[in-house]
Amino acid sequence: MNVTITNLVKSYPARRATDDVSLTVEEGEFLVLVGPSGCGKTTLLRMVAGLETPDSGRISIGGRDVTRVPARERGLSMVFQSYAVFPHMRVRDNIGFGLTMKKVEKSEWQRRVREAAELLDLTDVLDRFPAQLSGGQRQRVAVARAIVVDAAVLLMDEPLSNLDALLRLQFRAELKRIVGRLGTTTLYVTHDQAEAMSLGDRVAVMRDGRIAQLGAPLDVYDRPSERFVGGFLGAPPMNFFPAVVSGGRLRVGDVTLPGPAGLTSWDGRDVLVGVRAEHITAGDGSEAVVEVAEPTGATVLLTTRWAGHELKVSTGPGFPAKSGDPVRLTLPPAALRFFDPETGLALDLAAPVTAR
């Protein structure tokens, strides 16, 4: 089933948590809500779940209006940030809890619990209590409990945030495999950009109760709709610096850069330029100075001072640089993105503007 959210508003005394949000999660889609703390993503998820009531707007699941329908009647399953497993129950009873509440016949109960346990590699621990499990196993129990009831829609609220970095990486891959195999419509909340990029068929980047951009992960990453999106997605985030368009080129302090085709129509305009660290080439081009070099194994991340601005540059492993070293940087014209310096919104080269 699909999930359709229309003009959803939810306010609290101190802030508006969601501000006229509209969104559709297509049938079988894995859609990720991502954004900083307080942006409204969890509130939005909780309203879909029926745990919060919107002030206005509409929520429908499979074409059925569920805006005022109790949570238990919406046909949803939810995985919370905390494991939320029952400590006094063995794993098999935790997994089958929803089936028990529905009074599913015993043989069917056993079959479905066994299938969920096999899917999540829990068959060897079915008779253990949660205290006897690792954090990753407990989270798998929570996911198994959610999927065993064959809900039409699966909701997940930062389910990996309590795991350490290695477990998070491992379980992320498992989760993508499991949900892909089930084909369940899934709405997933996270503040982790890597999770959002790797898991989602589409990502919705939220800010201040609104959706700043919605699209395929790589599209949103490569062509952010506004400075906030470029600055939020990516590690390191997108570099930004002001420039003036002059004769189809970009003037940044004492440095002049070649611009992409079509830039001549913006002659005399002030722009904000964005470029990703991995798109900058070190070794040729205009002069810069290395302030910090951070070897990460696969890359060396350089923090440089270029044309009076800080630029993060991602180089290959073993790049010979240390603090204070000179380096030359090339910023390919095709990799540059342009934003309005005042509004932060992306500018389109196909829509010429007059100089200001």
N, C-alpha and C positions, 0 to 999 in steps of 0.2 A: 504493500500500500504506500501511497505517497503521503507526505505531510505538507499542508499548506498553511502558512502563517500570513495573516493579512492585517496590516496597520495596527500591530500590537503595541500597546502602551501600558507601562507599569511604572508607577511613581511611588516613592517613599518620601517621608517628610524632608529629608535632606537632599534628595537627588531624584532624577528621573532615570530609572534603571534601563528601560527600553523606550525608545522614542520613535514610534510610528514604523516599526520594523515589519517588512514583508519579505517572505522567503518561501521557496518550495523545495522540498527534498523529494526527488523523484523516486519512484519505486525501485528498490534494489540498490540505491545510491548510498555511498558512504560520504556524508558531508560533515566537514569539520568547522566548528566555530572556534576561532582563535583570536586572542587579543589580550591586552594587559589586565591586571586585576582591576575590578570595578567597571569594566566596559559593558557589562550586562549579559554576557554569554551564558553564565549559569542561571541567571534569572529567566532568560528566554527558554532554556532547557527545562527548568522546573515548571514553567507555565505549560509547555507541551506535555509534560508528565502529569499535570493536574495537581501539582504540589503548591502552586501559586495561582492566584486568580488575576487575570489582567484587568486593568481599569477600562480598557476599550480594545476593540479589535476582535479578530476571529481566528480560531484554530480548527482545522479540519483534518481528519485522517481517513484516507480512502474515500473522500467526498462527503464524509459524515461530520457535521458540526459537533465538536466535542468541547467547545469553549467552556461550558458550564457542567460538563459531564464529570462525575467523580473519577479519581485516578484509577480505581480498581476496575472501572468499566470501559477503559480506553483501549484495552488490548495491547498494552505496552510492557516492555521489560526495561529495567534500569540497573546500571552498574554505577556504584557511587565511588567517590574518591577514597573513602575508607573501605576496607575489605567488607565490612558489614556481614561477616559470617557468624553464625551462632556458636559460641565457644563450647556449649554443652552438647552439641550434636556432632556425630561423626560426619565425615565428608559426604557419604552417600545420602544422608538425611538432609544435609545442607543443600546439596544439589537438587534433591527432590522436594524441597519445601513447598515450592509453588504448586507442584502437582498434588501434594498432600492437601493443600488448602482447596484445591479444585475437586478433591475426592476422586482422583483418577484411579481406575481399577488397578489392582496390585501388579498383575503381569505387565500391563502397559507402563505402569510407574517404573518397574524394574528395567524394562526395555529402554525407555527413554533416558533414564539415569545412566545406564550402561553406555549408550551411544554418546551422550554428552561427555562422560568420563573418558571414553576412548578418543574423542575428538580433541580433548584438552590434556591428554596424557596424564590422567589421574587414576587410572585403573588400579595402580599399585598402592594407592593411599586411601581407598574408599572407606576403610575401617579405622582410619586415624581421626584424631580430634584436631581442630585447627591449631592448637598450641604445639602440635608435633610437626607442623608444616613450615616450610620457608615462606618468605613474603611473596615470592612469585607463585608458589603453589596456592596460597590463600587467595591471591587475585584470580587465578585460574578457576578456583572453586566459585568465586563470585560471578565470573563470566558464564560458567557452566550452568549455574542456577538461573541466570537470566535467559539463556538460550533454550533451556530444556522445555520451557512452556510453549515454545513455537509462537512467540509473539510476532505480530505483524511489523512492529517497529521496535528497534533497540536504541535506548538512550544511554550514553556514557558520559559521566562527569569526572574528567581528569582521573581515569582509573589507574594510570601508571605513575602518578606523582609520588606515591609512597614507596616506590621501588628505588633501589640504588641504580647508578648509571648503567652498569652492565646488564642487570636484570631488565631494566627498562628497554634497552636496545633489543635484547633477546625476545622479550614478550611483545614488543611492538611488531616484530616480524610474525610471531605466532598469531597475534590478533588479526593482522591483515589477511593472513592465510585462512583463518577460521571464518571471519565475516565474509570473505570472498567466496568461500565454499558454500556458506549458508545462503548467500544472496539476500540477506535481510536488510531492509531499509534502516540505515543507521545515522543517528545524529550524535556527534561526538564533540565534547568541549575540552579544550586544552589551552594553556598559555605557552606551551612549548612549540616553537616554530618548526623544529625538526619533525616532531610528531605530526603536526598539521600537514607539512609538505609530503611526508612519506606515506601517510595513511589515507588522506582524502582523495576522492574522485574530484571533488571541488572543495575549496576553502572559502569561508566567509570571514573576512578580517573585520572585527568590531572595534569601535571607538566611541566612547561617550554615549552608549545606548543605541548607536546606529551601525549599520553595515557600511563600512568604508569602501570595501571592494569584494566582489564575489566572482570566482572563476576557477579554472583549472590551476593547480598549484604552481606549475612552472610559468604560466601566463601571468599570474599575479606577482610572482617573484621577479620576472623579467621586465614587466611593464606595469609598475605600480600606478594606481590612479591618483595618488597624492603622496606628498612627502612622508606623511605618517606611515603609510604602508611600506614604502621603501626603507624607512628607518626602523620599522618593527621586524619585518621579515629578513632573515639572513644573519649569519654569524661569521664575520662581522656584518653590521648593517651597511646599507648603501652609503657611500661617501656623497657629501653635498658641498658645493661651493658656488658663490655668485660669479656671474660673468656678464660681459656686455657683448652683444653681437655687432660685428663690424666687418662689412664686406664679405659676408659668408663665413667668417671665422669668429672665434671666441677669444675675447681679451680677458685674461685673468691676472690682474696686477701687471707685472712686466712680461708675462708669458702669453703667447698667442698660440691657440690650438686650431687645427683644421676642424671644420664642422661638417655635419652630414649634408647631403644634397637637400635643397629647399630652405636652408637657413638664411639665404639672402633676403627673403621676404620679411625677415624680422630685424633688418638692419637698424641699429640704434637702440634696440630693446634690451632692458635688463632681464636676465633669466637666472634661475637657480638650476644648476647642472647636477645630475646624479650619475654615479658610475659605481659598479660593483667592484670589490677588491680583486676578484679573480679575473676581471677583464683588463686590468692595468698590467702592462708589460714592463718589467724592470730590466735595465741594461742598455736602453737607448732612449732618446727623446730629450725632454727638458729636465733641468737640474732639480734635484731634491736632496734632502739630507735625512739619513736614517736616525730616528730618535730611539726606537725600540725594535729589536728583532726577537720574535718568539717562535722557536722551532716547535712544531706540533707533531712531527713524525712524517705525515704525508705532505705537509707544506711548511713554509716559513712565512709567518705573518709579520709584515713590516709596518710599523707606524712611522710615517715620513712627514717631513715638513716641506711642502711644495707650494710655491707661489704665495706664501703667507698663510697657507691652509694645511690642516692635518689631513692626510690621506692614508687609508689602510690599503695595503697592497699584499696580495696573496701570491707567493712565488713557489717555485718547485723546491723539493727537499734538498737540503745542503746548499742553498743559495748563500754565497759568502758575504755576509753583512753583519756589522755590529754597530752599536750606538756611535754616532758621529761620522759614520762613513758617508761619502757622497754616492748618490745613485741617480741614474737617469730613468725617467718614466715616460711611457707612451700611453696615451689615452685614445683608443681607437674611436673614430667618429661614430661608427655604427653602434657602439656600446653606450653612448651618452644618452641620458634621458633628461627631459626638460620640464621644469615646473615654474609656476607663477611665484615670484618671490613673496608676494603679499598673501595669497590664499593658500599656497602650497599645493594647488591642484595641478595635475599633469597638463602639459601643453602639447598640442598636436601639430606637427609640422605641415600636415595637410590642410590646416586651417590658419592661413596667414593672419597676422595681427599687425596693427600699426604701432609704431614706436611710442614709448611713453616718456 
